[in-house]
Amino acid sequence: DDTTTTVIAERTVFRGADGFMIVYDVTQRTSFDIAVSNAKRIAANYPTLKGGAPPSILLVGNMVDRGEGRREVETEDGDVVSSDCEFGFIEVSALSLSLIHI
């Protein structure tokens, strides 16, 4: 089935990984929801990786340069999820090459 195939593919790709950086678009709520879902799935299904340590997961909110009027995901949303799930969290602008929030 599709779930089994996905898990096998993930284990192949994730083998030897030390961590994961999952990027979402702050102007698209769906992007955030998918990123959080994937991060939680990784944390639940791969509790230990290389060397037996838990995976480091960093959520990255991108496109903060787009202006507050277009923003659908607030900084606080990322803060709450990262705190609750013990993920790292930053916001960036790839356009202006700046780190906005840690």
N, C-alpha and C positions, 0 to 999 in steps of 0.2 A: 504494500500500500504506500501512499505518498508520504505518510509520517515516518515509516521505517526508512524509506529512501532518503528523506531529509536528514534524519539522525545519522545514518551511515555517511552521507556526504559531509555533514558538519564535522563528524569525528575525524574524517580524513583531512579536511581543511584546517581544523583547529589543533591538530596534533602538533605539539611542541610550542603552542602559543603561550605567551606570558600574560597577555591581556588583550583587551578589545577597546577600540575607539568607535563609538557609534554616533554618527552625525545626523542631525535633523535640521529642518528649516523652520526658524521661528515664525515665519509668515504662513505656515501650513500646520494646523493642529493635527491633521492626520499623520503627518510626518513624525511628529513628536510621539503620538500614540503608538505607532509602529516601532519606533526606536525603543521606547520603554518596554513594549512587549518583547522585543527581541533581546534586550538586555536582561530582563527577568528570566526569559527562557534559557539563556546562556548560563546565568547564575544557578538556576535550578538543575539543569541537565549536566553541567560541567563543574561540579563543586570543587574539583581539584584538577589542575593541569600540570604542566611541566614542573617537576620537582615536588609534587604533592601540595603545592600552594593553591589557594583559591584564586580564580581569575581576577585580575584588575579590570574594572569596567569604567570607562570614561564616557559620559554623555556630553556631546558637544552641540550646543545651539549655534547654528550658523546664520548668516544674513542679518545680523543685528543692525547693519548699516541701512537697512531698508526703511527705517523710520518707525516711530511708535504707532502711526496710523494704520500700518499694514500688518502689524504684529498680532499673531493669534495665540502665541505661547509666551507667557510672561516669565521673567527670570524666576519668580517665586515658584512656578510650576516645576522647573528643573531642580531648584533647591529642595523642594519637598520630596520629590522622587529620589534624588541622590541621597538625601539624609535618611529616608525610610529604608532604602535598599542598600545603603553603604556603597554607592557608586561615586566616582569622582564627577565633577561637573564644571564646565566652563562655557562661556559664550564668546564667540569670535566673529570677526568680519573677514572673510577671505578676500573681499574686494579691497578693503583698506589695510589688510594684513595686520589687524590689531586684535589683541586679547582684551575683551571687555569686562568679563566677570570671572572671578575664581571663587 
